[in-house]
Amino acid sequence: MKIYKNLFYYLILSLTAISLTFSGCKDKCEILIDAECNDNDFTTVDRFDEENCTCIHEKVNGVNGLWSFSADAYNESNIQEAMIKMDEGDTIHFSSGTFSFTNTLSIDDKRNVVIRGSGMDETILDFSNQTAGAEGLKITADSSIVANLTVKNTVGDGIKAKDCNYFSFINVATIWDGEAKTENGAYGIYPTTSKHIMVDGCYAKGASDAGLYIGQCEYVIMKNSTADNNVAGIEIENTRYADVINCTAINNTGGILVFDLPGLPAGQGHTTRVVGCTLENNNYKNFAKEGTTVADVPPGTGIMLMAASNVEVFDNKLVNNNFMSIGIVDYEVLAFFSGKPIEDEEYISYPRDLYIYNNDVQRMDVCPPELNIIGNTLKLIYQNKCDMSEILWDGITDIDVFKDEWTICVQNSGKIDDLDVANFGETNHEMQRDVQYFDCDGKESLTPVEVLAPTL
């Protein structure tokens, strides 16, 4: 009997020990949850495996090439880390909502990546509190896309894509809130020194230089996009083979500028088409930084062709761009007012080989409210009025230069005034209205540009 009692007590003690052991493990497991399961890695979801009394770190970001961020729970440094870690074929996706940043987000030396929001009006990348860097997004990536988001209130440029080949901006906006001012960033959407660029369905507002800018690029299509309340709405600068199609420029200083500047590494551009665009009320004051090229663009400019060659402008609607609806301008004009000499010996300063036809141009004889120095000076030619013709030519270059392959041909786009700027202020100065120099029977049309850029 005594033996049985001893066995009973031993069994009780054993069960108690086992119970305490499991109870101790359970307490330890609770400690693991609180103290050890969070590995501070944004790419994982951390959970406790109670059965095995261990932490599980399940990778969720970067799996199958997708990195997702929610506006309700995100960390700025994690987003930049994802941009560093992402591999070829990966996508970074932003949810609807506003993401605030204090630093530039940069993507460097990538290929075949996508930065995508949930919609231009749905995903906002807000740099209002930016303290480091200048750009919002700064990208060097081939065969890649930025799409469906807005970048706003950057210190400098909105989205800069440099040395990017086969690159697309799709349904992207860059915005500076409030009244347009000099302190805003220079460029909104800004591809430069790149090839095969697509800008489709984009919007730019408030840039102190150019809202939708293409600089020193080759093979570009910009279409279905709007530039609103910038200095230059759309600017094609020293670029070769560019189409601007079905775009809108409203309330800018100048609507669409096709410029070639001296001294740039890419040399002079050529071969641009401006087709089916609407340019309306581009009479806003020039708020560009002093010393920049666009600071000399007069308010009231619709389309300005400066030192550009092989350009075709047709089927556009220009309404109430009340100083220079269409301007054919020698860079010498801007050089004179800026005081910057032309030091590029290979540079040709005057526009040539132009075909301007079938444009609907309507304007009022009312000056823009705040003209700049060039505007006020040129207005003197019209006795301080703004009853200009639809097309203004500066008249600097001898008319005999424009023949053969350099012919300027104008049809069905309004009258042309020769401003005789070269003799302005001299006794022999003679502005001539409705000149017939550029009347013609037509020119061979340019071939539409083909771009090998990715799509969603």
C-alpha positions as CSV (number, residue, x, y, z in Angstrom):
1,M,0.0,0.0,0.0
2,K,2.9,2.3,0.9
3,I,4.3,1.7,-2.6
4,Y,1.1,2.9,-4.2
5,K,1.0,6.0,-2.2
6,N,4.6,6.9,-3.1
7,L,3.8,6.3,-6.8
8,F,0.7,8.6,-6.5
9,Y,2.8,11.4,-4.9
10,Y,5.4,11.0,-7.6
11,L,2.8,11.3,-10.3
12,I,1.4,14.4,-8.8
13,L,4.8,16.0,-8.6
14,S,5.6,15.0,-12.2
15,L,2.4,16.6,-13.5
16,T,3.1,19.7,-11.5
17,A,6.6,20.0,-12.9
18,I,5.3,19.4,-16.5
19,S,2.7,22.1,-15.9
20,L,5.2,24.6,-14.6
21,T,7.5,23.8,-17.5
22,F,4.9,24.6,-20.1
23,S,3.7,27.6,-18.2
24,G,7.3,28.9,-18.1
25,C,7.6,28.3,-21.8
26,K,4.4,30.1,-22.5
27,D,5.7,33.1,-20.5
28,K,8.9,33.0,-22.4
29,C,7.0,32.9,-25.7
30,E,5.1,36.0,-24.7
31,I,8.4,37.7,-24.1
32,L,9.6,36.7,-27.5
33,I,6.5,38.3,-29.1
34,D,7.1,41.6,-27.4
35,A,10.9,41.8,-27.5
36,E,12.3,39.7,-30.3
37,C,9.8,39.1,-33.1
38,N,10.0,42.6,-34.5
39,D,13.2,42.4,-36.7
40,N,12.8,46.1,-37.8
41,D,12.8,45.0,-41.4
42,F,10.1,46.7,-43.5
43,T,10.2,43.9,-46.0
44,T,8.8,41.3,-43.5
45,V,5.6,40.8,-41.5
46,D,6.6,39.4,-38.1
47,R,4.5,36.9,-36.2
48,F,5.0,34.4,-33.4
49,D,4.6,30.6,-34.0
50,E,3.1,29.5,-30.6
51,E,3.3,25.8,-31.5
52,N,7.0,25.9,-32.0
53,C,7.7,28.8,-29.6
54,T,9.6,30.8,-32.2
55,C,9.4,34.0,-34.3
56,I,8.5,33.9,-38.0
57,H,9.6,36.7,-40.3
58,E,7.5,36.4,-43.5
59,K,8.8,38.4,-46.4
60,V,6.1,40.5,-48.1
61,N,7.9,43.3,-49.8
62,G,10.0,42.4,-52.8
63,V,8.2,39.1,-53.2
64,N,7.3,38.4,-56.8
65,G,8.9,41.8,-57.6
66,L,6.3,43.9,-55.8
67,W,7.0,46.5,-53.1
68,S,3.8,48.0,-51.6
69,F,3.4,51.0,-49.4
70,S,0.3,52.3,-47.7
71,A,-0.2,56.0,-46.9
72,D,-1.6,54.8,-43.5
73,A,1.6,53.1,-42.5
74,Y,4.9,53.9,-44.2
75,N,8.4,55.0,-43.4
76,E,10.3,57.4,-45.7
77,S,13.6,55.6,-45.3
78,N,11.9,52.2,-46.1
79,I,10.7,53.6,-49.4
80,Q,14.2,54.8,-50.4
81,E,15.6,51.5,-49.3
82,A,13.2,49.7,-51.6
83,M,14.3,51.9,-54.5
84,I,17.9,50.8,-53.7
85,K,17.1,47.1,-53.3
86,M,14.6,46.7,-56.2
87,D,15.7,44.4,-59.0
88,E,15.1,44.2,-62.7
89,G,11.4,43.7,-63.3
90,D,10.3,45.0,-59.8
91,T,7.4,47.5,-59.1
92,I,7.0,49.9,-56.3
93,H,3.3,50.6,-55.7
94,F,1.9,53.5,-53.6
95,S,-1.6,53.2,-52.3
96,S,-4.1,56.1,-52.5
97,G,-3.3,58.9,-50.1
98,T,-0.6,61.4,-49.3
99,F,3.0,60.4,-48.6
100,S,5.2,63.2,-47.1
101,F,8.9,63.3,-47.7
102,T,11.9,65.4,-46.4
103,N,14.5,64.0,-48.9
104,T,14.8,63.4,-52.6
105,L,13.8,59.8,-53.6
106,S,16.4,58.5,-56.0
107,I,16.7,55.5,-58.3
108,D,20.1,54.9,-59.8
109,D,21.4,52.4,-62.3
110,K,18.2,50.3,-62.6
111,R,16.5,48.6,-65.6
112,N,12.9,47.6,-66.2
113,V,11.4,49.0,-63.0
114,V,8.0,50.6,-62.4
115,I,7.2,53.3,-59.9
116,R,3.4,53.4,-59.8
117,G,0.7,55.1,-57.7
118,S,-3.0,54.4,-57.6
119,G,-4.0,57.4,-59.8
120,M,-2.8,60.9,-60.6
121,D,-5.4,62.4,-58.3
122,E,-5.2,59.5,-55.8
123,T,-1.5,59.1,-54.9
124,I,0.3,62.3,-53.7
125,L,4.0,62.4,-53.0
126,D,4.3,65.7,-51.0
127,F,7.7,67.4,-50.6
128,S,6.4,70.5,-48.9
129,N,8.7,69.8,-45.9
130,Q,11.8,68.9,-48.0
131,T,15.1,69.6,-46.3
132,A,17.6,67.6,-48.3
133,G,18.0,67.2,-52.1
134,A,16.3,69.3,-54.7
135,E,14.3,66.9,-56.9
136,G,11.3,65.0,-55.8
137,L,12.1,61.9,-57.8
138,K,15.6,61.6,-59.4
139,I,15.9,58.7,-61.7
140,T,18.5,56.9,-63.8
141,A,16.8,53.8,-65.2
142,D,16.4,52.3,-68.6
143,S,13.2,50.6,-69.9
144,S,11.3,51.9,-67.0
145,I,8.0,53.7,-66.1
146,V,6.7,56.3,-63.6
147,A,2.9,56.3,-63.6
148,N,-0.3,57.3,-61.9
149,L,0.9,59.7,-59.2
150,T,1.5,63.4,-58.4
151,V,4.7,64.9,-57.1
152,K,4.1,68.3,-55.4
153,N,6.0,71.2,-53.9
154,T,9.6,70.1,-54.4
155,V,12.4,72.4,-53.7
156,G,13.8,71.9,-57.2
157,D,12.6,69.8,-60.1
158,G,9.6,67.6,-59.8
159,I,10.7,64.4,-61.6
160,K,14.1,64.3,-63.2
161,A,15.0,61.4,-65.5
162,K,18.6,61.7,-66.6
163,D,20.4,59.3,-69.0
164,C,17.3,57.1,-69.2
165,N,16.7,55.2,-72.4
166,Y,13.3,53.8,-73.2
167,F,11.4,55.6,-70.4
168,S,7.8,56.6,-70.0
169,F,5.9,59.1,-67.9
170,I,2.2,58.0,-67.9
171,N,-0.5,59.9,-66.0
172,V,1.9,61.8,-63.9
173,A,1.6,65.3,-62.4
174,T,4.0,67.8,-60.9
175,I,2.4,70.7,-59.0
176,W,3.5,73.6,-56.9
177,D,0.5,74.8,-54.9
178,G,-0.6,78.4,-54.6
179,E,0.3,81.4,-56.7
180,A,3.0,80.7,-59.3
181,K,6.2,82.2,-58.0
182,T,10.0,82.4,-58.7
183,E,10.8,80.3,-55.6
184,N,9.1,77.2,-57.2
185,G,11.2,74.5,-58.7
186,A,12.4,75.0,-62.2
187,Y,11.1,72.0,-64.1
188,G,8.1,69.7,-63.6
189,I,8.6,66.6,-65.7
190,Y,12.2,66.7,-66.8
191,P,13.8,64.0,-69.0
192,T,17.2,65.0,-70.2
193,T,20.1,63.4,-72.2
194,S,17.8,60.5,-72.8
195,K,16.5,58.5,-75.8
196,H,13.1,57.0,-76.6
197,I,10.9,59.0,-74.2
198,M,7.1,58.9,-73.8
199,V,5.1,61.5,-71.9
200,D,1.5,60.6,-72.0
201,G,-1.5,62.0,-70.1
202,C,0.7,64.2,-67.8
203,Y,0.1,67.5,-66.1
204,A,2.4,70.3,-64.9
205,K,1.6,73.4,-62.9
206,G,3.6,76.2,-61.3
207,A,7.2,75.5,-62.6
208,S,9.4,78.6,-62.6
209,D,11.1,77.4,-65.8
210,A,9.2,74.7,-67.8
211,G,6.4,72.5,-66.8
212,L,6.8,69.8,-69.4
213,Y,10.4,69.9,-70.5
214,I,12.4,67.8,-72.9
215,G,16.1,68.6,-73.0
216,Q,18.9,67.2,-75.2
217,C,16.9,64.1,-76.0
218,E,16.3,62.0,-79.1
219,Y,13.1,60.3,-80.2
220,V,10.3,61.8,-78.0
221,I,6.6,61.7,-78.0
222,M,4.6,64.0,-75.7
223,K,0.9,63.6,-76.1
224,N,-2.4,64.2,-74.3
225,S,-0.7,66.3,-71.7
226,T,-1.5,69.7,-70.1
227,A,0.8,72.5,-68.9
228,D,-1.0,75.1,-66.7
229,N,0.5,78.3,-65.2
230,N,4.2,77.7,-65.7
231,V,6.7,80.1,-67.3
232,A,7.2,77.8,-70.3
233,G,4.3,75.4,-70.5
234,I,6.0,72.9,-72.9
235,E,9.6,73.2,-73.9
236,I,11.5,71.1,-76.5
237,E,15.2,72.1,-76.1
238,N,18.2,70.9,-78.3
239,T,16.3,67.8,-79.0
240,R,16.1,65.6,-82.1
241,Y,13.0,63.9,-83.4
242,A,10.2,65.0,-81.1
243,D,6.4,65.0,-81.6
244,V,4.1,67.2,-79.4
245,I,0.6,65.9,-80.1
246,N,-2.8,66.8,-78.8
247,C,-1.4,68.8,-75.8
248,T,-2.9,71.8,-74.0
249,A,-1.0,74.8,-72.7
250,I,-3.1,77.3,-70.8
251,N,-2.3,80.4,-68.6
252,N,1.5,80.1,-69.0
253,T,3.9,82.9,-69.9
254,G,4.6,81.0,-73.1
255,G,2.7,78.0,-74.3
256,I,5.0,75.8,-76.4
257,L,8.7,76.7,-77.0
258,V,10.9,74.9,-79.5
259,F,14.4,76.2,-78.6
260,D,18.0,75.5,-79.6
261,L,20.6,77.0,-77.3
262,P,24.3,77.4,-77.8
263,G,27.1,75.6,-76.0
264,L,25.2,72.5,-75.0
265,P,26.9,69.1,-75.2
266,A,24.2,67.6,-77.4
267,G,24.6,70.3,-80.0
268,Q,21.6,71.7,-81.9
269,G,18.4,69.8,-82.2
270,H,16.1,69.3,-85.2
271,T,13.0,67.7,-86.5
272,T,10.1,68.6,-84.2
273,R,6.3,68.4,-84.9
274,V,3.7,70.4,-83.0
275,V,0.3,68.9,-84.0
276,G,-3.2,69.3,-82.9
277,C,-2.5,71.3,-79.7
278,T,-4.6,73.9,-77.9
279,L,-2.8,77.1,-76.7
280,E,-5.0,79.5,-74.8
281,N,-4.6,82.6,-72.6
282,N,-0.8,82.2,-72.2
283,N,-0.5,85.7,-70.9
284,Y,0.7,85.1,-67.4
285,K,3.5,87.2,-65.9
286,N,7.0,85.9,-66.3
287,F,8.1,84.6,-62.9
288,A,11.3,82.9,-64.0
289,K,14.6,83.3,-62.1
290,E,16.7,86.2,-63.5
291,G,19.3,85.1,-65.9
292,T,17.5,82.0,-67.2
293,T,16.7,81.7,-70.9
294,V,12.9,81.6,-70.3
295,A,13.1,84.8,-68.3
296,D,13.2,86.6,-71.7
297,V,10.1,85.0,-73.0
298,P,7.4,87.7,-73.3
299,P,4.0,87.0,-71.7
300,G,1.4,86.5,-74.4
301,T,3.5,83.9,-76.3
302,G,1.7,81.0,-77.9
303,I,4.3,79.1,-79.9
304,M,7.9,80.3,-80.1
305,L,10.4,78.8,-82.5
306,M,13.9,80.0,-81.6
307,A,17.0,78.9,-83.5
308,A,15.0,75.7,-84.3
309,S,15.3,73.8,-87.5
310,N,13.2,71.3,-89.4
311,V,10.0,72.1,-87.5
312,E,6.4,71.5,-88.6
313,V,3.6,73.3,-86.8
314,F,0.1,72.4,-88.0
315,D,-3.6,71.9,-87.0
316,N,-3.2,73.8,-83.7
317,K,-5.7,76.1,-82.1
318,L,-4.3,79.3,-80.6
319,V,-6.7,81.6,-78.7
320,N,-5.8,84.9,-77.0
321,N,-2.1,84.6,-76.7
322,N,-2.1,88.3,-76.9
323,F,1.5,89.3,-77.7
324,M,3.1,86.8,-80.0
325,S,0.7,84.0,-81.1
326,I,3.5,82.4,-83.2
327,G,7.0,83.8,-83.0
328,I,9.9,83.1,-85.4
329,V,12.8,84.3,-83.3
330,D,16.6,84.5,-83.6
331,Y,18.6,83.8,-80.5
332,E,20.4,87.1,-81.1
333,V,17.3,88.8,-79.7
334,L,17.6,87.0,-76.4
335,A,21.4,87.4,-76.4
336,F,21.0,91.1,-76.8
337,F,18.7,91.5,-73.8
338,S,20.6,89.0,-71.6
339,G,24.0,90.4,-72.5
340,K,25.3,86.9,-73.1
341,P,27.5,86.6,-76.2
342,I,27.3,83.5,-78.4
343,E,30.6,81.7,-78.0
344,D,29.6,78.5,-79.8
345,E,31.2,78.8,-83.3
346,E,29.1,76.0,-84.8
347,Y,25.8,77.4,-83.5
348,I,23.2,78.8,-85.9
349,S,21.1,81.3,-84.1
350,Y,18.2,81.8,-86.5
351,P,15.2,79.5,-87.1
352,R,15.1,77.8,-90.5
353,D,13.4,75.0,-92.4
354,L,10.0,75.6,-90.9
355,Y,6.6,74.6,-92.2
356,I,3.7,76.4,-90.4
357,Y,0.2,75.6,-91.8
358,N,-3.5,75.2,-91.1
359,N,-3.4,76.7,-87.6
360,D,-6.5,78.5,-86.2
361,V,-5.1,81.7,-84.6
362,Q,-7.4,84.0,-82.7
363,R,-6.2,86.9,-80.6
364,M,-7.4,90.2,-79.0
365,D,-5.5,93.5,-79.4
366,V,-5.1,93.7,-75.6
367,C,-1.6,93.6,-74.1
368,P,-0.9,91.1,-71.3
369,P,-1.1,92.9,-67.9
370,E,2.6,92.4,-67.0
371,L,5.0,92.4,-69.9
372,N,8.8,91.8,-69.3
373,I,11.6,93.9,-70.7
374,I,11.5,92.3,-74.1
375,G,7.8,92.6,-74.3
376,N,7.8,96.2,-73.4
377,T,10.6,97.0,-75.8
378,L,8.9,95.2,-78.7
379,K,5.6,96.9,-77.9
380,L,7.3,100.2,-78.8
381,I,7.4,99.0,-82.4
382,Y,3.6,99.0,-82.3
383,Q,3.4,102.5,-80.6
384,N,2.7,100.9,-77.3
385,K,-0.2,98.9,-78.6
386,C,-0.7,95.1,-79.0
387,D,-2.4,95.0,-82.4
388,M,0.2,92.6,-83.8
389,S,-0.4,90.1,-86.6
390,E,-0.7,86.4,-85.8
391,I,2.9,85.6,-86.6
392,L,6.0,87.7,-85.7
393,W,9.4,87.4,-87.3
394,D,12.3,89.4,-85.9
395,G,13.7,90.2,-89.4
396,I,17.3,89.9,-88.2
397,T,18.5,87.5,-90.9
398,D,18.6,88.4,-94.5
399,I,15.6,86.9,-96.3
400,D,17.8,85.4,-99.0
401,V,19.1,82.9,-96.4
402,F,15.8,81.2,-96.3
403,K,15.8,79.2,-99.5
404,D,16.2,75.6,-100.6
405,E,16.4,73.3,-97.6
406,W,16.2,76.3,-95.2
407,T,12.9,77.6,-96.6
408,I,10.3,78.9,-94.2
409,C,6.8,78.1,-95.5
410,V,3.6,79.5,-93.9
411,Q,0.1,78.7,-95.0
412,N,-3.3,79.4,-93.6
413,S,-2.1,80.6,-90.2
414,G,-2.6,84.3,-90.3
415,K,-0.5,87.4,-91.3
416,I,3.2,87.9,-90.7
417,D,4.9,91.0,-89.4
418,D,8.6,91.7,-90.0
419,L,9.8,93.5,-86.9
420,D,13.1,94.6,-88.3
421,V,14.6,94.2,-84.9
422,A,18.2,94.6,-86.2
423,N,17.5,98.2,-86.9
424,F,15.4,98.9,-83.9
425,G,16.1,102.4,-82.5
426,E,17.8,103.5,-85.8
427,T,16.4,106.0,-88.2
428,N,16.2,103.3,-90.9
429,H,14.1,101.0,-88.7
430,E,11.0,99.9,-90.6
431,M,8.5,97.4,-89.3
432,Q,6.4,95.9,-92.1
433,R,3.0,94.3,-91.7
434,D,1.5,91.4,-93.6
435,V,4.7,90.5,-95.4
436,Q,4.6,87.8,-98.1
437,Y,8.1,86.5,-97.7
438,F,7.1,83.1,-96.5
439,D,4.1,82.4,-98.7
440,C,4.5,79.0,-100.3
441,D,2.8,76.1,-102.0
442,G,3.7,73.7,-99.3
443,K,6.6,71.6,-98.1
444,E,7.1,67.9,-97.6
445,S,5.7,66.8,-94.2
446,L,7.8,65.2,-91.6
447,T,7.5,61.6,-90.7
448,P,5.8,60.9,-87.3
449,V,8.3,60.0,-84.6
450,E,8.4,56.4,-83.4
451,V,9.3,55.7,-79.8
452,L,10.3,52.4,-78.2
453,A,9.2,53.2,-74.7
454,P,7.4,50.8,-72.3
455,T,3.7,51.0,-71.5
456,L,1.7,49.7,-68.6
